[in-house]
Amino acid sequence: MKRLNCKSARWSSVIRTGVAVLFATATTSHATTHERIAEIVNAETHYDLFSGTVLVAKDGKIVYAEGFGEANKEYHIPIVLETRFNISSIQKTFIATVIMQLYYPECPYPTANEIQIKHLLNHTSGLGDYRDNDEYQTNADRYTCIDDVLPHVFGQEPAFAPGERPRYSNAGVLLLKGIIEKTTGMKLAEAVAQRIFEPLGMSSTSFFVGGNLLPHRATAYQLAADGTSYTRVLGEPSAYPGGGIYTTVLDMLKFDQALYTEELLSEATKTIMFTPEEANPNYANGWQVVEFGGTTVIYHGGASGGFNSSFRRYPEKGYTIVVLANYEDAAFELANKIDCMLLGLPYSLATEQDRDFRRAMTLQAYESYAEAIKVFANNCEGDSPHLPSLYQAARSRLLGEFEQEKAIEVLDRYIGLADESTSPSIAAAWWRKGVAYEQLGDVDTAIACHRKSLELDEGFELAQEALARLEAGE
């Protein structure tokens, strides 16, 4: 089972290209757990890096629960603990729980005798993501049931034999939803409500389809092109194809605690659900399972349309962490810091540099590369620069295809200051140098850089692809 270093772990359900926070101990030893969590969260909100709800429990008892920011900025509706957020891919944990309550029906592929339910649950089926289909993207807001989307799933051939290797698959999860409907004879929302929400008293939790009225529902926001103001994220996919469940931190605690009993699943079934297999050692049946800080964490994250969520369970320590946000990426980083604090690992409080970094990343996303570089530069001065800003300052130049020599200079500085726990990795920086030299027309040096990247990380796919392409003379 993979062991994560708190300096470089990104706890999303899909590993994203990005950066991790550099950590330093931030509080005194005599502060209470509640006070330390409050210090972490207050720093995030002070720099407007977080808007949402946070809940931390120990053995089922809440030690911290607060809401911050606005559920709707246009009407200035404050976020409270009862505010509902879209939890996106965390819905997979509910789907997995219902599937574990049922039996294993057949699969409609020619390889039906090979693809098993466990392959769908642990993302080793070989199936991909139906959302990559152009027709799906065009009509996503029109789908009202699972059957509407299945043609897109069945139109994609599996990329490899079932059980061969991991590949995160939303298509596989859609099939699981369809299996629930066929097995129970009920619509997905009804089946999950009857089997989980209602027995646990999760009265603030439901599937959501765009246009439905849902009280206390948060609106999602993302930074605008200027990197300082916010725009409302419009449109959400249907709950049945790829959209999500809206819930509260209080309801998520009910679900968490039920999984410590046999109210939903027997102990034997839970053991199966939480145990990864060799083909995907870090992902069990609907849950990510890794070693972190000397203990086991069972978790899932979610991100879509401006919403961001993190649900983490530490069964050996008794901790439960639920962070729901209506800002992009806000939940992951905050949950990371709370994790480290609870486990006695170093962490840092948010700073002005973090605020500026987020603004610069937004400018970069809108292809305002020159403006992004100016903001990154504020974080790159002195002998101890903000390393993520240093890396991204080089990346902006390469994305814009200008000042490649300066990008190489910045990457050399990054490589000199980084260590094995830094994210992005040193291998990634060498690959970026290869990109810079290729843009300058120096193919031989670009090849040498990609080879150096692979010396440091032989599985680094971007360097593998670039090296293969350049050596083939393409």
LINRAWO-V682059 format. One record per backbone hydrogen bond with DSSP energy under -0.5 kcal/mol. NH is the residue of the N-H (numbers start at 1). CO is the residue of the C=O. Records with the same first field share a line. If there is no record, write none. Layout:
NH = CO + CO
//
This chain:
4 = 291
8 = 5
9 = 5
11 = 9
20 = 423
24 = 347
31 = 28
36 = 32
37 = 33
38 = 34
39 = 35
40 = 36
41 = 37
42 = 38
43 = 39
44 = 40
45 = 41
46 = 42
47 = 43
48 = 45
49 = 44
50 = 44
52 = 68
53 = 324
54 = 66
55 = 322
56 = 64
57 = 320
58 = 61
59 = 318
60 = 318
61 = 58
63 = 56
64 = 56
66 = 54
68 = 52
71 = 77
72 = 77
76 = 72
77 = 72
78 = 76
79 = 69
83 = 80
84 = 216
85 = 247
87 = 85 + 245
90 = 87
91 = 88
92 = 89
93 = 90
94 = 90 + 91
95 = 91
96 = 92
97 = 93
98 = 94
99 = 95
100 = 96
101 = 97 + 98
102 = 98 + 99
105 = 103
112 = 109
114 = 111
115 = 111
119 = 116
120 = 116
121 = 117
122 = 118
124 = 119
125 = 119
132 = 129
133 = 130
137 = 133
138 = 134
139 = 135
140 = 136
142 = 139
143 = 139 + 140
148 = 145
149 = 145 + 146
150 = 146
151 = 147
152 = 149
153 = 149
154 = 150
155 = 151
156 = 153
157 = 155
159 = 126
163 = 124
164 = 161
166 = 279
167 = 123
171 = 128
173 = 169
174 = 170
175 = 171
176 = 172
177 = 173
178 = 174
179 = 175
180 = 176
181 = 177
182 = 178
183 = 179
184 = 180
185 = 181
191 = 187
192 = 188
193 = 189
194 = 190
195 = 191
196 = 192
197 = 192
198 = 193
200 = 196
201 = 198
202 = 197
203 = 201
205 = 202
206 = 246
208 = 244
212 = 209
214 = 212
217 = 214
218 = 84
219 = 71
221 = 326
222 = 231
224 = 229
227 = 224
231 = 222
233 = 220
234 = 232
238 = 140
242 = 238
243 = 238
246 = 206
247 = 85
250 = 81
252 = 248
253 = 249
254 = 250
255 = 251
256 = 252
257 = 253
258 = 254
259 = 255 + 256
260 = 257
261 = 258
263 = 258
264 = 258
270 = 266
271 = 267
272 = 268
273 = 269
274 = 270
275 = 272
276 = 274
277 = 280 + 283
280 = 277
281 = 278
283 = 280
284 = 287
285 = 273
286 = 121 + 284
288 = 299
289 = 282
290 = 297
291 = 2
292 = 295
293 = 4
295 = 292
297 = 290
298 = 313
299 = 288 + 297
300 = 311
302 = 309
304 = 307
307 = 304
308 = 325
309 = 302
310 = 323
311 = 300
312 = 321
313 = 298
314 = 319
315 = 313
317 = 314
318 = 314
319 = 314
320 = 57
321 = 312
322 = 55
323 = 310
324 = 53
325 = 308
326 = 51
328 = 221
330 = 327
333 = 329
334 = 330
335 = 331
336 = 332
337 = 333
338 = 334
339 = 335
340 = 336
341 = 337
342 = 338
343 = 339
344 = 341
345 = 340
355 = 351
356 = 352
357 = 353
358 = 354
359 = 355
360 = 356
361 = 357
362 = 358
363 = 359
364 = 360
365 = 361
366 = 362
367 = 364
368 = 363
369 = 367
372 = 368
373 = 369
374 = 370
375 = 371
376 = 372
377 = 373
378 = 374 + 375
379 = 375 + 376
380 = 377
386 = 379
387 = 385
389 = 386
390 = 386
391 = 387
392 = 388
393 = 389
394 = 390
395 = 391
396 = 392
397 = 393
398 = 394
399 = 395
400 = 396
401 = 397
402 = 397
407 = 403
408 = 404
409 = 405
410 = 406
411 = 407
412 = 408
413 = 409
414 = 410
415 = 411
416 = 412
417 = 413 + 414
418 = 414
422 = 419
429 = 425
430 = 426
431 = 427
432 = 428
433 = 429
434 = 430
435 = 431
436 = 432
437 = 433
438 = 434
439 = 435
440 = 436
441 = 438
442 = 437
443 = 441
446 = 442
447 = 443
448 = 444
449 = 445
450 = 446
451 = 447
452 = 448
453 = 449
454 = 450
455 = 451
456 = 452
457 = 453
460 = 457
461 = 459
464 = 460
465 = 461
466 = 462
467 = 463
468 = 464
469 = 465
470 = 466
471 = 467
472 = 468
473 = 470
474 = 469
//
